[in-house]
Amino acid sequence: MQDQILKEYKIENDGITLKVKISYTHDDFVRRYTLEVPEFGEGTKALLESLRKSILQDPGIKAEKLLDPKEVEHLKEQFKEKAAETLKNELPQIGEATKDALLMILVTDMLGIGKIDLLLCDSELEEIVVNNSKEPAWVYHKEFGWLKTNILFDSEEQIQNYANIIARRGGKQITILNPLLDTHLLTGDRANATLFPISGKGNTLTIRRFRRDPWTVTDFINNATATSEVMALIWLAMQYELNIIISGGTASGKTSFLNICLPFIQPNQRIISIEDTREIVLPEFLHWVPMTTREPNAEAKGGVTMLDLLVNSLRQRPDRIIVGETRRQREAEVMFEAMHTGHSVYTTFHANTADETIKRFVNPPIAIPESQLEAVHLNVVMFRNRRLGVRRILEVAEFIPERRGNVETLKANTLYRWRASGDAISKNSESIRLFDEISLHTGLTYDEIGKELAEKKSVLDWLAKNKIQHIQEVGKVMVNYYIDKGSLLNAVQKNRKLVDL
């Protein structure tokens, strides 16, 4: 039976346009993702192989530069120049389109990770997965979920070679003795790899593709992940240096949400971020020091853990500390100690509700004293609706003490909650603690706090209405709020454009 075409569109790599087709065959079990990559005969393939060898033998091109992230773009231009010259000599009648296609294949094979680089050009993809060399790669599409591709690999050695390239460029290694890898690509995308026999079917690669233009608060409001009312509350809490934990399940949008909140920080404050792999992206003018962990070498030396960086960050006079993800007891203990000593801390955590956040922190394996959690002022819980394929803020809660007999415990007071009926985030209850904390720290009355919330909501509505969504532009608006709030609010009231600020 003929394929049912579900969607067709085009992607671009280095000026070359490639077609993507998503289809379904009734005799098949899964939908398919077909990337139309130019195919060539054996003679052309032999020419490409010869070209590879001649380029690698060029004394001006050193092999170690292939693994240096700073040299890759320069090498790409060198490769293209030399390859184009050779193709012109070997195939003088070759057309411009064919030449460009050959150069693209050559460059992705020699400087990148083959056809995976082409998949990374598709902004509709969230995940690219290679399970082994015997089956095609899979992708997770924003609209259609998991799709089987037409991209195949020659051998397990080829997959391992790609894993080695990724590891070395990320300053790490993957070997039979150390068969697990977690790092990032030059594009900022997160990469994971495992080697056989740890992964029983063969060597694997998993790449989470991040947006090339990072999400901002404008995007989250316009796509209904959040509301301007909720984001105004979070902005208020961040402005006055309250501590926030962002919880949620896998791929629920925890890190993305953390990232969109960070431009709310004042530009004159020092930010230290601590991550296993770099995912956070901030406006370039913020006073920001990003730090990442490092795996130990083959002799088990040189490792730098999240705990090492967290302890070290306290000696760097930070105003704000961002912990990519809290997983272990000792990390949690140091993080809460930082909160209790006056540092403003933000982190992500695996828990599906605010109540579950409390339970997971106070029970093994983390098992911190419940009293420590009182340092947390807000808990935002993210949620991914798998049926609709959307992400939403599920809950915004504060932790408040509650006495049961002679025992004082913590409970979550949910301020806002997402309702499935109507797909809306609505107010659930009044704050018991948050506004008291802000009033205590700032001297603001409840009426003044209400006025600030209204101002912030108007700014966020203006951002959403005018689609001001680039991270630098959003950052510029936040700076204007802190430096010249009157002019910004005047522009918002008159609905003037960003260029007028």
Secondary structure, DSSP 8 states (H G I E B T S, - for coil): ---EEEEEEEEEETTEEEEEEEEE-TTSSS-EEEEE-----HHHHHHHHHHHHHHHT-TTS-GGGGG-TTTHHHHHHHHHHHHHHHHHHH-TT--HHHHHHHHHHHHHHHHS-THHHHHTT-TTEEEEEE--SSS--EEEETTTEEEEES---S-HHHHHHHHHHHHHHTT----SSS-EEEEE-TTS-EEEEE-TTTSTTS-EEEEE---SS---HHHHHHTTSS-HHHHHHHHHHHHTT--EEEEESTTSSHHHHHHHHGGGS-TTSEEEEEESS------TTSEEEEEE-B---TTS-S-B-HHHHHHHHTTS--SEEEES---SHHHHHHHHHHHHTT-EEEEEEE-SSHHHHHHHHHSTTT---GGGGGG--EEEEEEEETTTTEEEEEEEEEEEEEEETTEEEEEEEEEEEEETTTTEEEE-S--SSHHHHHHHHH---HHHHHHHHHHHHHHHHHHHHTT--SHHHHHHHHHHHHH-HHHHHHHHHTT--GGG-
